[in-house]
């Protein structure tokens, strides 16, 4: 395995762990936090960098749903840190 493939495998493992954590937090009703929204947007940007349009769209749609959920709960759409 070349170093490049090894790094790709490590990155894929971290991405999978991040996705699992996000899904768990959303499932537990803790998905409207700044941290979860920032994590989803970070995953989206990562997919954009590697030109994975399908995954980009999934993450952006998920981020939009999180923002809508925040607003429906009377929270600001975005934290001042994310504006």
C-alpha positions in Angstrom: 0.0 0.0 0.0 1.5 3.4 -1.0 1.6 6.2 1.5 -1.1 8.0 -0.5 -3.5 5.0 -0.3 -2.7 4.8 3.5 -3.6 8.4 4.0 -6.8 8.0 2.0 -7.8 5.0 4.1 -7.1 7.0 7.3 -9.1 9.9 6.1 -12.0 7.6 5.1 -12.0 6.0 8.6 -12.1 9.4 10.3 -14.9 10.6 7.9 -16.9 7.4 8.8 -16.4 8.0 12.5 -17.5 11.6 12.2 -20.6 10.6 10.2 -21.5 8.0 12.8 -21.2 10.5 15.6 -23.3 13.0 13.8 -26.0 10.4 13.1 -26.0 9.4 16.8 -26.3 13.0 18.0 -29.1 13.7 15.6 -30.9 10.5 16.7 -30.5 11.5 20.3 -32.0 14.9 19.7 -28.7 16.7 20.1 -28.3 17.5 16.4 -29.1 21.2 16.4 -25.8 22.3 18.2 -23.2 24.5 16.6 -20.7 21.6 16.7 -22.9 19.3 14.7 -23.7 21.9 12.1 -20.0 22.8 11.8 -19.1 19.1 11.5 -21.7 18.6 8.7 -20.4 21.7 6.8 -16.8 20.5 7.2 -17.7 17.1 5.7 -19.5 19.0 2.9 -16.4 21.1 2.2 -14.3 18.0 2.2 -16.5 16.4 -0.4 -16.5 19.6 -2.5 -12.7 19.6 -2.5 -12.6 16.0 -4.0 -15.4 16.9 -6.5 -17.8 14.4 -4.9 -21.0 16.3 -5.9 -23.4 13.6 -4.7 -21.9 13.6 -1.2 -21.7 17.4 -1.2 -25.4 17.7 -1.9 -26.3 15.2 0.8 -24.3 17.1 3.4 -25.6 20.5 2.3 -29.2 19.2 2.4 -28.5 17.8 5.9 -27.1 21.2 7.0 -30.1 23.0 5.6 -32.4 20.6 7.6 -30.4 21.3 10.7 -30.8 25.0 10.2 -34.5 24.6 9.7 -34.8 22.5 12.8 -32.9 25.2 14.8 -35.3 27.8 13.6 -38.4 25.7 14.4 -37.0 25.3 18.0 -36.7 29.1 18.3 -32.9 29.1 18.1 -31.0 31.3 15.8 -30.4 29.9 12.3 -26.7 30.2 12.8 -24.4 30.8 15.7 -22.6 34.2 15.5 -19.4 32.0 15.1 -20.8 30.6 11.8 -22.2 33.8 10.3 
